[in-house]
Amino acid sequence: MNQAKLCPLCQEDNKCGLTNNPSAGVCWCFEAGFPKEIFDQLAPDREKVCICENCLVEFKS
Ligand SMILES: [Zn+2]
């Protein structure tokens, strides 16, 4: 499994548009808007991997 496809918070498929279809050049996350606090939950030395939409929605709620 490609690690870049797994959300660092829940280990589920993050459905990153760029990972799944690089030629498209778009991803849902461009429009979503991530509060910077969500990144505080991640280890500082983590690889740069997308957070999934589920975790973003849960974090905001
Ligand atoms: Zn997630």
N, CA, C, O and the ligand as a Tripos MOL2 file, in Angstrom:
@<TRIPOS>MOLECULE
protein
  245   243    62     0     0
PROTEIN
NO_CHARGES

@<TRIPOS>ATOM
      1 N           0.8470   -1.2030    0.0000 N.3       1 MET1
      2 CA          0.0000    0.0000    0.0000 C.3       1 MET1
      3 C           0.8770    1.2450    0.0000 C.2       1 MET1
      4 O           1.8300    1.3450    0.7720 O.2       1 MET1
      5 N           0.5590    2.1510   -0.8370 N.am      2 ASN2
      6 CA          1.2890    3.4090   -0.9150 C.3       2 ASN2
      7 C           0.9580    4.2780    0.2960 C.2       2 ASN2
      8 O          -0.1920    4.6720    0.4880 O.2       2 ASN2
      9 N           1.9700    4.5740    1.1090 N.am      3 GLN3
     10 CA          1.7450    5.3580    2.3200 C.3       3 GLN3
     11 C           1.1460    6.7240    2.0160 C.2       3 GLN3
     12 O           0.4080    7.2710    2.8360 O.2       3 GLN3
     13 N           1.4460    7.2700    0.8750 N.am      4 ALA4
     14 CA          0.9560    8.6120    0.5380 C.3       4 ALA4
     15 C          -0.5570    8.6460    0.4220 C.2       4 ALA4
     16 O          -1.1640    9.7170    0.4350 O.2       4 ALA4
     17 N          -1.1630    7.4730    0.3080 N.am      5 LYS5
     18 CA         -2.6140    7.4240    0.1720 C.3       5 LYS5
     19 C          -3.3200    7.2600    1.5000 C.2       5 LYS5
     20 O          -4.5500    7.2630    1.5510 O.2       5 LYS5
     21 N          -2.5610    7.1150    2.5800 N.am      6 LEU6
     22 CA         -3.1810    6.8470    3.8700 C.3       6 LEU6
     23 C          -3.1760    8.0730    4.7670 C.2       6 LEU6
     24 O          -2.1380    8.7000    4.9810 O.2       6 LEU6
     25 N          -4.3340    8.3980    5.2810 N.am      7 CYS7
     26 CA         -4.4680    9.5050    6.2240 C.3       7 CYS7
     27 C          -3.6160    9.2300    7.4600 C.2       7 CYS7
     28 O          -3.6810    8.1330    8.0160 O.2       7 CYS7
     29 N          -2.8140   10.2070    7.9020 N.am      8 PRO8
     30 CA         -1.9670    9.9880    9.0770 C.3       8 PRO8
     31 C          -2.7540    9.9130   10.3790 C.2       8 PRO8
     32 O          -2.2130    9.4750   11.3950 O.2       8 PRO8
     33 N          -3.9970   10.3200   10.3750 N.am      9 LEU9
     34 CA         -4.7990   10.2990   11.5990 C.3       9 LEU9
     35 C          -5.5790    9.0030   11.7550 C.2       9 LEU9
     36 O          -5.6700    8.4720   12.8620 O.2       9 LEU9
     37 N          -6.1360    8.4920   10.6870 N.am     10 CYS10
     38 CA         -6.9880    7.2990   10.8020 C.3      10 CYS10
     39 C          -6.4950    6.1280    9.9630 C.2      10 CYS10
     40 O          -7.0580    5.0350   10.0320 O.2      10 CYS10
     41 N          -5.4540    6.3450    9.1750 N.am     11 GLN11
     42 CA         -4.8630    5.2940    8.3430 C.3      11 GLN11
     43 C          -5.8100    4.7920    7.2560 C.2      11 GLN11
     44 O          -5.5970    3.7180    6.6940 O.2      11 GLN11
     45 N          -6.8450    5.5580    6.9630 N.am     12 GLU12
     46 CA         -7.7240    5.1860    5.8610 C.3      12 GLU12
     47 C          -7.2610    5.8810    4.5830 C.2      12 GLU12
     48 O          -6.4180    6.7770    4.6150 O.2      12 GLU12
     49 N          -7.8200    5.4550    3.4800 N.am     13 ASP13
     50 CA         -7.5390    6.0860    2.1960 C.3      13 ASP13
     51 C          -7.9100    7.5660    2.2700 C.2      13 ASP13
     52 O          -9.0550    7.8950    2.5810 O.2      13 ASP13
     53 N          -6.9740    8.4560    1.9930 N.am     14 ASN14
     54 CA         -7.2680    9.8890    2.0760 C.3      14 ASN14
     55 C          -7.8700   10.4380    0.7840 C.2      14 ASN14
     56 O          -8.2470   11.6080    0.7200 O.2      14 ASN14
     57 N          -7.9570    9.6050   -0.2300 N.am     15 LYS15
     58 CA         -8.5820    9.9850   -1.5050 C.3      15 LYS15
     59 C          -7.9810   11.2560   -2.0890 C.2      15 LYS15
     60 O          -8.6850   12.0780   -2.6740 O.2      15 LYS15
     61 N          -6.6810   11.4050   -1.9230 N.am     16 CYS16
     62 CA         -6.0120   12.5720   -2.4800 C.3      16 CYS16
     63 C          -6.0930   12.5420   -4.0050 C.2      16 CYS16
     64 O          -5.6970   11.5690   -4.6480 O.2      16 CYS16
     65 N          -6.6090   13.6160   -4.5570 N.am     17 GLY17
     66 CA         -6.7600   13.6780   -6.0030 C.3      17 GLY17
     67 C          -5.4340   13.6400   -6.7340 C.2      17 GLY17
     68 O          -5.3320   13.0770   -7.8240 O.2      17 GLY17
     69 N          -4.4240   14.2370   -6.1360 N.am     18 LEU18
     70 CA         -3.1210   14.2800   -6.7930 C.3      18 LEU18
     71 C          -2.4360   12.9210   -6.7700 C.2      18 LEU18
     72 O          -1.7340   12.5560   -7.7130 O.2      18 LEU18
     73 N          -2.6440   12.1710   -5.6850 N.am     19 THR19
     74 CA         -2.0380   10.8520   -5.5930 C.3      19 THR19
     75 C          -2.7290    9.8830   -6.5420 C.2      19 THR19
     76 O          -2.0770    9.0730   -7.2020 O.2      19 THR19
     77 N          -4.0330    9.9700   -6.6040 N.am     20 ASN20
     78 CA         -4.7940    9.0290   -7.4160 C.3      20 ASN20
     79 C          -4.7470    9.3610   -8.8980 C.2      20 ASN20
     80 O          -4.8120    8.4640   -9.7390 O.2      20 ASN20
     81 N          -4.6360   10.6280   -9.2190 N.am     21 ASN21
     82 CA         -4.6760   11.0280  -10.6210 C.3      21 ASN21
     83 C          -3.8400   12.2910  -10.8170 C.2      21 ASN21
     84 O          -4.3820   13.3880  -10.9550 O.2      21 ASN21
     85 N          -2.5040   12.1260  -10.8290 N.am     22 PRO22
     86 CA         -1.6160   13.2950  -10.8840 C.3      22 PRO22
     87 C          -1.8720   14.1930  -12.0830 C.2      22 PRO22
     88 O          -1.6620   15.4030  -12.0040 O.2      22 PRO22
     89 N          -2.3200   13.6230  -13.1800 N.am     23 SER23
     90 CA         -2.5150   14.4350  -14.3750 C.3      23 SER23
     91 C          -3.6940   15.3890  -14.2370 C.2      23 SER23
     92 O          -3.7710   16.3910  -14.9470 O.2      23 SER23
     93 N          -4.6100   15.0800  -13.3260 N.am     24 ALA24
     94 CA         -5.7690   15.9490  -13.1210 C.3      24 ALA24
     95 C          -5.3390   17.2660  -12.4810 C.2      24 ALA24
     96 O          -5.8890   18.3250  -12.7860 O.2      24 ALA24
     97 N          -4.3500   17.1880  -11.5890 N.am     25 GLY25
     98 CA         -3.8150   18.4000  -10.9670 C.3      25 GLY25
     99 C          -4.7580   19.0680   -9.9960 C.2      25 GLY25
    100 O          -4.5730   20.2390   -9.6640 O.2      25 GLY25
    101 N          -5.7630   18.3540   -9.5340 N.am     26 VAL26
    102 CA         -6.6960   18.9250   -8.5680 C.3      26 VAL26
    103 C          -6.9530   17.9280   -7.4410 C.2      26 VAL26
    104 O          -6.7640   16.7230   -7.6070 O.2      26 VAL26
    105 N          -7.3780   18.4390   -6.3140 N.am     27 CYS27
    106 CA         -7.7410   17.5800   -5.1820 C.3      27 CYS27
    107 C          -8.8220   18.2840   -4.3880 C.2      27 CYS27
    108 O          -8.8670   19.5140   -4.3480 O.2      27 CYS27
    109 N          -9.6860   17.5180   -3.7600 N.am     28 TRP28
    110 CA        -10.7450   18.1110   -2.9410 C.3      28 TRP28
    111 C         -10.1630   19.0350   -1.8770 C.2      28 TRP28
    112 O         -10.8070   19.9970   -1.4580 O.2      28 TRP28
    113 N          -8.9380   18.7350   -1.4440 N.am     29 CYS29
    114 CA         -8.3650   19.4960   -0.3260 C.3      29 CYS29
    115 C          -8.0320   20.9350   -0.7130 C.2      29 CYS29
    116 O          -7.8950   21.7850    0.1660 O.2      29 CYS29
    117 N          -7.9010   21.2250   -1.9990 N.am     30 PHE30
    118 CA         -7.6080   22.6000   -2.4110 C.3      30 PHE30
    119 C          -8.7110   23.5470   -1.9760 C.2      30 PHE30
    120 O          -8.4600   24.7010   -1.6260 O.2      30 PHE30
    121 N          -9.9450   23.0370   -2.0050 N.am     31 GLU31
    122 CA        -11.1090   23.8590   -1.6850 C.3      31 GLU31
    123 C         -11.5170   23.7490   -0.2270 C.2      31 GLU31
    124 O         -12.2260   24.6140    0.2860 O.2      31 GLU31
    125 N         -11.0780   22.6950    0.4410 N.am     32 ALA32
    126 CA        -11.6250   22.3670    1.7590 C.3      32 ALA32
    127 C         -11.1840   23.3500    2.8380 C.2      32 ALA32
    128 O         -12.0060   23.7850    3.6450 O.2      32 ALA32
    129 N          -9.9090   23.7050    2.8650 N.am     33 GLY33
    130 CA         -9.4270   24.5940    3.9050 C.3      33 GLY33
    131 C          -9.1490   23.8500    5.1950 C.2      33 GLY33
    132 O         -10.0810   23.4290    5.8810 O.2      33 GLY33
    133 N          -7.8930   23.6850    5.5320 N.am     34 PHE34
    134 CA         -7.5190   22.9620    6.7420 C.3      34 PHE34
    135 C          -7.1430   23.9620    7.8410 C.2      34 PHE34
    136 O          -6.2610   24.7970    7.6410 O.2      34 PHE34
    137 N          -7.8060   23.8820    8.9980 N.am     35 PRO35
    138 CA         -7.3560   24.7120   10.1210 C.3      35 PRO35
    139 C          -5.9600   24.2710   10.5260 C.2      35 PRO35
    140 O          -5.6670   23.0750   10.5470 O.2      35 PRO35
    141 N          -5.0980   25.2260   10.8470 N.am     36 LYS36
    142 CA         -3.7210   24.7980   11.0970 C.3      36 LYS36
    143 C          -3.6010   23.9590   12.3600 C.2      36 LYS36
    144 O          -2.6310   23.2200   12.5260 O.2      36 LYS36
    145 N          -4.5940   24.0700   13.2640 N.am     37 GLU37
    146 CA         -4.5640   23.2650   14.4820 C.3      37 GLU37
    147 C          -4.5830   21.7650   14.1880 C.2      37 GLU37
    148 O          -4.0740   20.9580   14.9660 O.2      37 GLU37
    149 N          -5.1800   21.4100   13.0490 N.am     38 ILE38
    150 CA         -5.2540   19.9760   12.7630 C.3      38 ILE38
    151 C          -3.8550   19.3920   12.5710 C.2      38 ILE38
    152 O          -3.6240   18.2160   12.8510 O.2      38 ILE38
    153 N          -2.9390   20.2080   12.0990 N.am     39 PHE39
    154 CA         -1.5880   19.7090   11.8760 C.3      39 PHE39
    155 C          -0.8110   19.5580   13.1790 C.2      39 PHE39
    156 O           0.1930   18.8470   13.2360 O.2      39 PHE39
    157 N          -1.2900   20.2390   14.2340 N.am     40 ASP40
    158 CA         -0.6370   20.0880   15.5370 C.3      40 ASP40
    159 C          -0.8100   18.6800   16.0970 C.2      40 ASP40
    160 O          -0.0640   18.2660   16.9850 O.2      40 ASP40
    161 N          -1.7830   17.9540   15.5850 N.am     41 GLN41
    162 CA         -2.0050   16.5840   16.0470 C.3      41 GLN41
    163 C          -1.0070   15.6080   15.4410 C.2      41 GLN41
    164 O          -0.9010   14.4630   15.8790 O.2      41 GLN41
    165 N          -0.2930   16.0570   14.4560 N.am     42 LEU42
    166 CA          0.6020   15.1560   13.7320 C.3      42 LEU42
    167 C           2.0230   15.2940   14.2490 C.2      42 LEU42
    168 O           2.4260   16.3580   14.7190 O.2      42 LEU42
    169 N           2.7590   14.2360   14.1600 N.am     43 ALA43
    170 CA          4.1570   14.2830   14.5700 C.3      43 ALA43
    171 C           4.9100   15.2410   13.6640 C.2      43 ALA43
    172 O           4.6880   15.2540   12.4530 O.2      43 ALA43
    173 N           5.8020   16.0450   14.2390 N.am     44 PRO44
    174 CA          6.5230   17.0390   13.4350 C.3      44 PRO44
    175 C           7.4150   16.4080   12.3610 C.2      44 PRO44
    176 O           7.7230   17.0340   11.3460 O.2      44 PRO44
    177 N           7.8190   15.1750   12.6000 N.am     45 ASP45
    178 CA          8.7150   14.5290   11.6320 C.3      45 ASP45
    179 C           7.9600   13.6350   10.6550 C.2      45 ASP45
    180 O           8.5610   12.8450    9.9280 O.2      45 ASP45
    181 N           6.6320   13.7710   10.6470 N.am     46 ARG46
    182 CA          5.8420   12.9310    9.7440 C.3      46 ARG46
    183 C           6.1840   13.2480    8.2970 C.2      46 ARG46
    184 O           6.6920   14.3210    7.9710 O.2      46 ARG46
    185 N           5.8930   12.2920    7.4570 N.am     47 GLU47
    186 CA          5.9740   12.5750    6.0330 C.3      47 GLU47
    187 C           4.7830   13.4560    5.6550 C.2      47 GLU47
    188 O           3.7420   13.4230    6.3110 O.2      47 GLU47
    189 N           4.9480   14.2320    4.6030 N.am     48 LYS48
    190 CA          3.8470   15.0720    4.1590 C.3      48 LYS48
    191 C           2.8240   14.2080    3.4260 C.2      48 LYS48
    192 O           2.9790   13.8720    2.2520 O.2      48 LYS48
    193 N           1.7710   13.8630    4.1710 N.am     49 VAL49
    194 CA          0.7320   13.0010    3.6310 C.3      49 VAL49
    195 C          -0.6100   13.6660    3.8810 C.2      49 VAL49
    196 O          -0.8120   14.3020    4.9160 O.2      49 VAL49
    197 N          -1.5150   13.5210    2.9450 N.am     50 CYS50
    198 CA         -2.8140   14.1580    3.0770 C.3      50 CYS50
    199 C          -3.6170   13.6040    4.2470 C.2      50 CYS50
    200 O          -3.5650   12.4100    4.5410 O.2      50 CYS50
    201 N          -4.3460   14.4710    4.8990 N.am     51 ILE51
    202 CA         -5.3620   14.0770    5.8640 C.3      51 ILE51
    203 C          -6.6440   13.8250    5.0750 C.2      51 ILE51
    204 O          -6.9290   14.5210    4.1000 O.2      51 ILE51
    205 N          -7.4110   12.8290    5.5010 N.am     52 CYS52
    206 CA         -8.6140   12.4970    4.7400 C.3      52 CYS52
    207 C          -9.7680   13.4520    5.0660 C.2      52 CYS52
    208 O          -9.7420   14.1710    6.0640 O.2      52 CYS52
    209 N         -10.7600   13.4360    4.2090 N.am     53 GLU53
    210 CA        -11.8970   14.3340    4.3660 C.3      53 GLU53
    211 C         -12.6810   14.0240    5.6420 C.2      53 GLU53
    212 O         -13.1740   14.9390    6.3010 O.2      53 GLU53
    213 N         -12.7980   12.7530    5.9940 N.am     54 ASN54
    214 CA        -13.5150   12.3790    7.2160 C.3      54 ASN54
    215 C         -12.8950   13.0280    8.4460 C.2      54 ASN54
    216 O         -13.6050   13.5750    9.2910 O.2      54 ASN54
    217 N         -11.5740   12.9670    8.5450 N.am     55 CYS55
    218 CA        -10.9080   13.5260    9.7100 C.3      55 CYS55
    219 C         -11.0360   15.0450    9.7220 C.2      55 CYS55
    220 O         -11.1660   15.6450   10.7880 O.2      55 CYS55
    221 N         -11.0000   15.6600    8.5700 N.am     56 LEU56
    222 CA        -11.1620   17.1120    8.4930 C.3      56 LEU56
    223 C         -12.5510   17.5220    8.9890 C.2      56 LEU56
    224 O         -12.6860   18.4650    9.7680 O.2      56 LEU56
    225 N         -13.5670   16.8140    8.5340 N.am     57 VAL57
    226 CA        -14.9470   17.1130    8.9420 C.3      57 VAL57
    227 C         -15.1110   16.9010   10.4340 C.2      57 VAL57
    228 O         -15.7200   17.7250   11.1160 O.2      57 VAL57
    229 N         -14.5740   15.8050   10.9460 N.am     58 GLU58
    230 CA        -14.6760   15.5260   12.3770 C.3      58 GLU58
    231 C         -13.9480   16.5860   13.1970 C.2      58 GLU58
    232 O         -14.4290   17.0060   14.2500 O.2      58 GLU58
    233 N         -12.8050   17.0090   12.7150 N.am     59 PHE59
    234 CA        -12.0260   18.0010   13.4470 C.3      59 PHE59
    235 C         -12.7750   19.3230   13.5280 C.2      59 PHE59
    236 O         -12.7330   20.0100   14.5490 O.2      59 PHE59
    237 N         -13.4480   19.6660   12.4630 N.am     60 LYS60
    238 CA        -14.1650   20.9360   12.4150 C.3      60 LYS60
    239 C         -15.4520   20.9150   13.2200 C.2      60 LYS60
    240 O         -15.9510   21.9680   13.6150 O.2      60 LYS60
    241 N         -15.9960   19.7300   13.4670 N.am     61 SER61
    242 CA        -17.2880   19.6440   14.1440 C.3      61 SER61
    243 C         -17.1400   19.6780   15.6590 C.2      61 SER61
    244 O         -18.1360   19.6140   16.3790 O.2      61 SER61
    245 ZN         -8.4440   10.2980    8.2570 Zn       62 ZN62
@<TRIPOS>BOND
     1     1     2 1
     2     2     3 1
     3     3     4 2
     4     3     5 am
     5     5     6 1
     6     6     7 1
     7     7     8 2
     8     7     9 am
     9     9    10 1
    10    10    11 1
    11    11    12 2
    12    11    13 am
    13    13    14 1
    14    14    15 1
    15    15    16 2
    16    15    17 am
    17    17    18 1
    18    18    19 1
    19    19    20 2
    20    19    21 am
    21    21    22 1
    22    22    23 1
    23    23    24 2
    24    23    25 am
    25    25    26 1
    26    26    27 1
    27    27    28 2
    28    27    29 am
    29    29    30 1
    30    30    31 1
    31    31    32 2
    32    31    33 am
    33    33    34 1
    34    34    35 1
    35    35    36 2
    36    35    37 am
    37    37    38 1
    38    38    39 1
    39    39    40 2
    40    39    41 am
    41    41    42 1
    42    42    43 1
    43    43    44 2
    44    43    45 am
    45    45    46 1
    46    46    47 1
    47    47    48 2
    48    47    49 am
    49    49    50 1
    50    50    51 1
    51    51    52 2
    52    51    53 am
    53    53    54 1
    54    54    55 1
    55    55    56 2
    56    55    57 am
    57    57    58 1
    58    58    59 1
    59    59    60 2
    60    59    61 am
    61    61    62 1
    62    62    63 1
    63    63    64 2
    64    63    65 am
    65    65    66 1
    66    66    67 1
    67    67    68 2
    68    67    69 am
    69    69    70 1
    70    70    71 1
    71    71    72 2
    72    71    73 am
    73    73    74 1
    74    74    75 1
    75    75    76 2
    76    75    77 am
    77    77    78 1
    78    78    79 1
    79    79    80 2
    80    79    81 am
    81    81    82 1
    82    82    83 1
    83    83    84 2
    84    83    85 am
    85    85    86 1
    86    86    87 1
    87    87    88 2
    88    87    89 am
    89    89    90 1
    90    90    91 1
    91    91    92 2
    92    91    93 am
    93    93    94 1
    94    94    95 1
    95    95    96 2
    96    95    97 am
    97    97    98 1
    98    98    99 1
    99    99   100 2
   100    99   101 am
   101   101   102 1
   102   102   103 1
   103   103   104 2
   104   103   105 am
   105   105   106 1
   106   106   107 1
   107   107   108 2
   108   107   109 am
   109   109   110 1
   110   110   111 1
   111   111   112 2
   112   111   113 am
   113   113   114 1
   114   114   115 1
   115   115   116 2
   116   115   117 am
   117   117   118 1
   118   118   119 1
   119   119   120 2
   120   119   121 am
   121   121   122 1
   122   122   123 1
   123   123   124 2
   124   123   125 am
   125   125   126 1
   126   126   127 1
   127   127   128 2
   128   127   129 am
   129   129   130 1
   130   130   131 1
   131   131   132 2
   132   131   133 am
   133   133   134 1
   134   134   135 1
   135   135   136 2
   136   135   137 am
   137   137   138 1
   138   138   139 1
   139   139   140 2
   140   139   141 am
   141   141   142 1
   142   142   143 1
   143   143   144 2
   144   143   145 am
   145   145   146 1
   146   146   147 1
   147   147   148 2
   148   147   149 am
   149   149   150 1
   150   150   151 1
   151   151   152 2
   152   151   153 am
   153   153   154 1
   154   154   155 1
   155   155   156 2
   156   155   157 am
   157   157   158 1
   158   158   159 1
   159   159   160 2
   160   159   161 am
   161   161   162 1
   162   162   163 1
   163   163   164 2
   164   163   165 am
   165   165   166 1
   166   166   167 1
   167   167   168 2
   168   167   169 am
   169   169   170 1
   170   170   171 1
   171   171   172 2
   172   171   173 am
   173   173   174 1
   174   174   175 1
   175   175   176 2
   176   175   177 am
   177   177   178 1
   178   178   179 1
   179   179   180 2
   180   179   181 am
   181   181   182 1
   182   182   183 1
   183   183   184 2
   184   183   185 am
   185   185   186 1
   186   186   187 1
   187   187   188 2
   188   187   189 am
   189   189   190 1
   190   190   191 1
   191   191   192 2
   192   191   193 am
   193   193   194 1
   194   194   195 1
   195   195   196 2
   196   195   197 am
   197   197   198 1
   198   198   199 1
   199   199   200 2
   200   199   201 am
   201   201   202 1
   202   202   203 1
   203   203   204 2
   204   203   205 am
   205   205   206 1
   206   206   207 1
   207   207   208 2
   208   207   209 am
   209   209   210 1
   210   210   211 1
   211   211   212 2
   212   211   213 am
   213   213   214 1
   214   214   215 1
   215   215   216 2
   216   215   217 am
   217   217   218 1
   218   218   219 1
   219   219   220 2
   220   219   221 am
   221   221   222 1
   222   222   223 1
   223   223   224 2
   224   223   225 am
   225   225   226 1
   226   226   227 1
   227   227   228 2
   228   227   229 am
   229   229   230 1
   230   230   231 1
   231   231   232 2
   232   231   233 am
   233   233   234 1
   234   234   235 1
   235   235   236 2
   236   235   237 am
   237   237   238 1
   238   238   239 1
   239   239   240 2
   240   239   241 am
   241   241   242 1
   242   242   243 1
   243   243   244 2
@<TRIPOS>SUBSTRUCTURE
     1 MET1         2 RESIDUE 1 A MET
     2 ASN2         6 RESIDUE 1 A ASN
     3 GLN3        10 RESIDUE 1 A GLN
     4 ALA4        14 RESIDUE 1 A ALA
     5 LYS5        18 RESIDUE 1 A LYS
     6 LEU6        22 RESIDUE 1 A LEU
     7 CYS7        26 RESIDUE 1 A CYS
     8 PRO8        30 RESIDUE 1 A PRO
     9 LEU9        34 RESIDUE 1 A LEU
    10 CYS10       38 RESIDUE 1 A CYS
    11 GLN11       42 RESIDUE 1 A GLN
    12 GLU12       46 RESIDUE 1 A GLU
    13 ASP13       50 RESIDUE 1 A ASP
    14 ASN14       54 RESIDUE 1 A ASN
    15 LYS15       58 RESIDUE 1 A LYS
    16 CYS16       62 RESIDUE 1 A CYS
    17 GLY17       66 RESIDUE 1 A GLY
    18 LEU18       70 RESIDUE 1 A LEU
    19 THR19       74 RESIDUE 1 A THR
    20 ASN20       78 RESIDUE 1 A ASN
    21 ASN21       82 RESIDUE 1 A ASN
    22 PRO22       86 RESIDUE 1 A PRO
    23 SER23       90 RESIDUE 1 A SER
    24 ALA24       94 RESIDUE 1 A ALA
    25 GLY25       98 RESIDUE 1 A GLY
    26 VAL26      102 RESIDUE 1 A VAL
    27 CYS27      106 RESIDUE 1 A CYS
    28 TRP28      110 RESIDUE 1 A TRP
    29 CYS29      114 RESIDUE 1 A CYS
    30 PHE30      118 RESIDUE 1 A PHE
    31 GLU31      122 RESIDUE 1 A GLU
    32 ALA32      126 RESIDUE 1 A ALA
    33 GLY33      130 RESIDUE 1 A GLY
    34 PHE34      134 RESIDUE 1 A PHE
    35 PRO35      138 RESIDUE 1 A PRO
    36 LYS36      142 RESIDUE 1 A LYS
    37 GLU37      146 RESIDUE 1 A GLU
    38 ILE38      150 RESIDUE 1 A ILE
    39 PHE39      154 RESIDUE 1 A PHE
    40 ASP40      158 RESIDUE 1 A ASP
    41 GLN41      162 RESIDUE 1 A GLN
    42 LEU42      166 RESIDUE 1 A LEU
    43 ALA43      170 RESIDUE 1 A ALA
    44 PRO44      174 RESIDUE 1 A PRO
    45 ASP45      178 RESIDUE 1 A ASP
    46 ARG46      182 RESIDUE 1 A ARG
    47 GLU47      186 RESIDUE 1 A GLU
    48 LYS48      190 RESIDUE 1 A LYS
    49 VAL49      194 RESIDUE 1 A VAL
    50 CYS50      198 RESIDUE 1 A CYS
    51 ILE51      202 RESIDUE 1 A ILE
    52 CYS52      206 RESIDUE 1 A CYS
    53 GLU53      210 RESIDUE 1 A GLU
    54 ASN54      214 RESIDUE 1 A ASN
    55 CYS55      218 RESIDUE 1 A CYS
    56 LEU56      222 RESIDUE 1 A LEU
    57 VAL57      226 RESIDUE 1 A VAL
    58 GLU58      230 RESIDUE 1 A GLU
    59 PHE59      234 RESIDUE 1 A PHE
    60 LYS60      238 RESIDUE 1 A LYS
    61 SER61      242 RESIDUE 1 A SER
    62 ZN62       245 GROUP 0 **** ****
